Amino acid sequence: MRKTTLAVIAAALALAGCGPLGKVEQGRVIAYDRQARQVTLILEAPAGTPPSPSPGVLPAVTIEAPTDPSEMGPAPVAGGLMLVDAKNRRIVVYDRATQSFRTIQYTPLEERHNVPKSPGPPVVDRPKKAITIYAAKDRSVITFAASDDLLAMPTDTWRAGDVVRYYYRDPAQALRLMNVTRTDLSKAAG
């Protein structure tokens, strides 16, 4: 269902004689350069791809945002937090230095559940050797013990980037880009 909306739009455009049918992709933003209009993201893995849940598909993909600003939703926020598996005490981040995923088994120092929205940006507390993140899917705030190498990573490593969906004909150029994370579809439908 994720790709359905843009696929329907693409099909309608093709039937209206607007040229060849395009494609739709979706992924999590790991970098966004507003000046260059470039969005770098990790595409979602097809359903059922092991391991499940999957952090996405490497390598990262860089696309150019639509040239027409009205074809783009809210500007995406980038981050490296790809997956939080609280049940198995596992976090997957995108490591910019190695351009790969890094799986971290963590020891929780504190967990708060049923937190309706993020309390703010991630907190890297070097004196206490702890990192606090928000896991939106689980609606949890997790503080875990962190080694020096984890504490040295950029703070945005611990924030989940926005999920975006884009329609394209040329894989390097988005014709439409929707920020799934920051778009309230219930308001658009009403």
N, C-alpha and C positions, 0 to 999 in steps of 0.2 A: 504494500500500500504506500510505502514511502515515496516511490518514484512515480506513482500513479498520476498525481496532479500535473506534473510537468510533462509526463508522457501524453496525457490527454490534450494538453495545450499544443504539443508538438504535432500530434496527429491532426488536430484541427487546422493548424497552419499548413500542413502538407496538403490536406484536402482542399484548402482554399487556394491552392496554386502558389504557395509561398516557397517553393523549392523542395529539395530533398529533405527527408525526415532526419531529424537530429537524434541525439542520444541524451540521456540524463544520468548523472552520477551524483553520489553523495559521499561526504566524508567530514572528518574533524580537522579544523584549521590549526596548523602548528606555526604558521607565520603569515603576517599580512603587512604589505608595504603599500600604504595609501597613496604615496606619491607616484610609485611605479605602477599602481593598480594591479599588483600581483598577489595572488592568494596561493599559499602552499598548504596542502592538506594530505592527510592519510585517508585514502578511499576505504569505504566500508567493505568488509569481506562479504562475499555472497552468503546467504543464509545456509547454515549447516556446515560451514567451513570450520574444520578443527584448527586450533582449539576453540571450544565454545565456552564462554563467549570469546570472541576474537577482538584484539585491539585494532585490527585493520590490515591493510595490504601495503607492503613496502615494494618499491621505493616510494617516497613522497612524490606528489605530483604538483607542479606549479602551473597555474592558469592565469590568464589575464582577465580581470574583471570586465563586465560589459562596458563598452564605450559610451553607451547611453546611461547616465546615472539613474534614470527612471526604471531601468531594467534590473536594478539591484536593490535589495532590501537594506536593512541596517548593516553598517560596517561590522565585519566579524572581529571577535576577540580571539587572539591566538593563545595556545597553551600546549603543554606537553603531556598532560595527564590523559592517558588513553583508556585506562580500565581500572576500576577498583572492584576487587572481588573480596568483600568483607568476610564472607563465609570461609574462604580458604586463606584469609590474611595475606592477600597478594595484590600488588599494585603494578601496573605496566605503564611506563612512561616512554616518550620518544626522547632518546638521547641525541641531541644535536651534534655532539662531538663525534660520535660513531655513526650517526645517521641510521640508527637501528633502534629496536625496542629493547628496553631493559626491564626485566621482571625483578621485583623486589618483594621478598617475603618480609613482612613487618611484624613487630611486636607492639600491640596497642598499649598506650599509656592511659588513654581516655577515649571513650566513644559516647557520642550522644546521638540518639535515633529520633526519627520523626521531626526533623528540623525542616520546616516547609521551604525555606530558601537559604541560599548561601549567606553566611554571616559576614562575608567579606572575602578579600583575597587570601590566598594561602599564607601561612605564617611559618617562616623559617627561624627558629629560635636557636641560634648557635650556642649561647651559654648553657642552655638546658639540653642541647643536643636532641632537639625534637622538631618535628614538622607537623603542622596541622593542615588538613585538607578537607574539602567538602565533596562528598560523593552524592551527586544529584540523584542518580538512579535509586540509591538506597535511602536518600534523604537523611544522610548521616554526616556528622562531623567527627573526623578521626584524627587523633594525635598519636604519633608513633615515634619510637626511638629511632634516631638517625645517625649513621656513621659520618665521619668527616667528608668522605667523597660525595655523599648525598647532600650534605649541607652546603657543599661548594657549588652545586648545580644552580643554574639561574632560577630565581623564584618562580617564574612563570612555568617552569617544568611541572610544578605541583598544581597548576590550574588546568581544568578541562577547557580546551578550545571550543568555540562554537561549532555546531554541525551546520554545514551548508549543503544545498542541493543546487546543481547547475545544469542548464540545458546548453548543448553545443552541437556544432557541425564539425568544426575544427577543434581537436582535443586541447589545443593550447589557448583557445579563446572562448570564454563563456558568453553566450548571447543573453542569458538570463541567469541571475544568481539570487537565491532565496536563503536568508539566514533562518534556518529552521529553529534554532535555539531562541532567537529574539523576536520571532513573529508569532503573534497571538492569532491563530486561525479562527478562534471562536468569535473574535471581534470582526474579522473580515467577512465571515459568513452571515452575521447578523445585520 
